[in-house]
Amino acid sequence: MNQPQVESLMFILNDVDLLNEVLRVWEEHGVRGVTVLRSTGLGRIGNALYRDDAPLFPSLRELLEDDEMHHFTLLTVVQSSQVEQLVAVTEQITGSLNNPNTGLIFTMPINRVFGGTRNFE
């Protein structure tokens, strides 16, 4: 059986308030499942160290508990033919991903999938 080509699509969403809208639009465009992880990056951790209201010696745990430190990482598996459309509808919500502080989408080809729903037709 010849399965369509699939890719892992990862989206780091900077504006946490846009999460529900992105998930809704992705679902409308055929995305069947998304794993959502609360995440942060080195830039946010580094910037937090220089805030005026930061403790003199903040712990990494204290920094990671700050809601301003987080964004969401969305992980999904989609057909390769869906990628461009998903990027376009995402940018309708976030604005151009080339703008600072919007997010980052990247994909990786997937050779095999084990477990979960494997019907990508």
Secondary structure, DSSP 8 states (H G I E B T S, - for coil): -----EEEEEEEES-GGGHHHHHHHHHHTT----EEEEE--HHHHHHHTT-TTS-SS--HHHHHH-GGG-EEEEEEEEEGGGHHHHHHHHHHHH--TTSTTSEEEEEEEES---SS-----
